[in-house]
Amino acid sequence: MEETYKNTILESFYDLKEIVSSFNNLHEKYNWLLSDLDGSFPDKYLHYFTDYRIYNNRTNTSTYWITGEKLTELANKEDIYFIWGVFSAFDKKEIINLDVLKEEPYADGNPDFWIEAPIIQHPKAIIELVFWDSSLILLLSKDEEVSRYFRNKFAKWKDLEEYNNE
């Protein structure tokens, strides 16, 4: 049976706090991989993460692993914002080893969002939240309840597949 995705695009930009609050705490039932981040993300918040790898080279982007509960706390910090970034949600039982991460979701320069039927980049992820160049927010989700809350919060949402076919 083919999995159904509820893919949504917002043609406005919102901060992490607004996005996370739209999930009605459902995001807390997941652990999250953060990758390809660009924005304001002070080091003083690194203790919120279960694990992280920070690279200062052009071959790897920094990656972060955080619980949904800690993501809620992090989202409430006023001095955090993301221009680019991918937040991938995983079942709490899923273990991700950041040292051998084979699929590293990315936003900047990724053409795979603009095709007929975009899919979540990491095969084990359930949700993918994408911050796109301070201008768009994308939500690719196998969790229909998360999609429903997200769409109810943001009145000007569009279906991503329809958007891509316009």
Protein Blocks (a to p, Z undefined) as FASTA:
>chain_A
ZZdddddddfbdcdfklmmmmnnomlmmpccddehiacdddfklmmmpmbdcddfbfkbc
cdddddfklmmmmmmpmkbccfbdcdddddfklccdfklcfbdcdfehpaklmcfbdcdf
blkbmbdcddehhlaccdddfblklmmmmmmmmmmbccfklmmmZZ
